[in-house]
């Protein structure tokens, strides 16, 4: 959803495009950050996108714009651009961003772009493309500072000034041995405060947090968050330094993973809904809704089994929605908390009993509170003996079992290496509906003597 400032900017640019006010448009484009322009591009036709793109004179700004565009927008725009124009922009971008953009394009077009890129960085990009997109190797930057351990601080500073002055994010100085293997790390601050004749080996930190090229990007992000570091070195199987993952990429990872988890929990897949076609959206949601449909049919049979009871005591039906709803809500709350905790690393599958017992206790307490509230309403409304106790116990059971299922199932799936996000949404709410209805009617037939 657009915020107010973004909406005003989009409306203003659209209005100027309709009027053909090129001069005013050029001024706005030049003053607007590329990340903000990417929001505008989502609302424009490809022809208008091209018009705005050609108004940007700074190639580096075009690169930032490309990296901020969503997959479908960039793909459509690239189809209308000459190969030379695309290459000109990509050559000014960090290699990890280039690899990400090229990976979005059809194979034929990406091959043509790689062939046309004659600079040294093109080989690095081809190297990055061999890794999966969601691994440390796929998101790492190959532009970093790495120096031999026997260099003095003074020599290191001179080498950085001559060979590494254009490094994008010089957070750390990585120290390698004669074989290129990572042996230590130093901050740039450490480098400038030690004696000029001190060798890197003497003051570097040997306790380095590094990851392999095949480590999942989410694990890399958790490492950065846990130890408050600005970059993580990526090494191959022999501990040779291949690249680094920087904090700006980690922010993107958290945003991407959080979005995927929310979409999975809602049963709509792991892609942005607004970028899916009608066919793909329908295909993605169909299985989840079948699960809900099956659960509803099972609940229907359960209610049908007590049809005679409902016919004689119609007031029982009045409490079915609230009992099912309270259980479904607390089940969703518990599963969301657990899935989010697992995603951010705050929870671990080893915490199973601690997490489940805590959620179970919360479900019991909340169930008791709402049992009294809803039971009181039932007694006041219908003045039927034992009805308040029946409804109250049904609410307690529904909410307690919902907390148990909502917290336990994601942890169990995580333990067997299945994405816990798929355990939520329709699955949790449907199972709770079935259990709630069944327990409610069992209690009603028992306590009301039906």
Secondary structure by P-SEA (a helix, b strand, c coil): cccaaaaaaaaaaaaaaaacaaaaaaaaaaaccaaaaaaaaaaccaaaaaaaaaacccaaaaaaaaaaccaaaaaaaaaaccaaaaaaaaaaccaaaaaaaaaaccaaaaaaaaaaccccaaaaaaaaaaccccccccccccbbbbbcccccaaaaaaaaaccccccccccbbbbbcccccccccccaaaaaacccccccccccccccccccccccaaaaaaaaaaccccbbbbbcccccccbbbcaaaaaaaaaaaaaaaaaaaacccccccccccaaaaaaaaaaaaaaaaaaaaaaaaaaaaaaaaaaaccccccaaaaaaaaaaaaaaaaaaaaaaaaaaccccccaaaaaaaaaaaaaaaaaaaaaaaaaaaaaaaccccaaaaaaaaaaaaaaaaaaaaaccaaaaaaaaccccccccaaaaaaaaaaaaaaaaaaaaaacccc
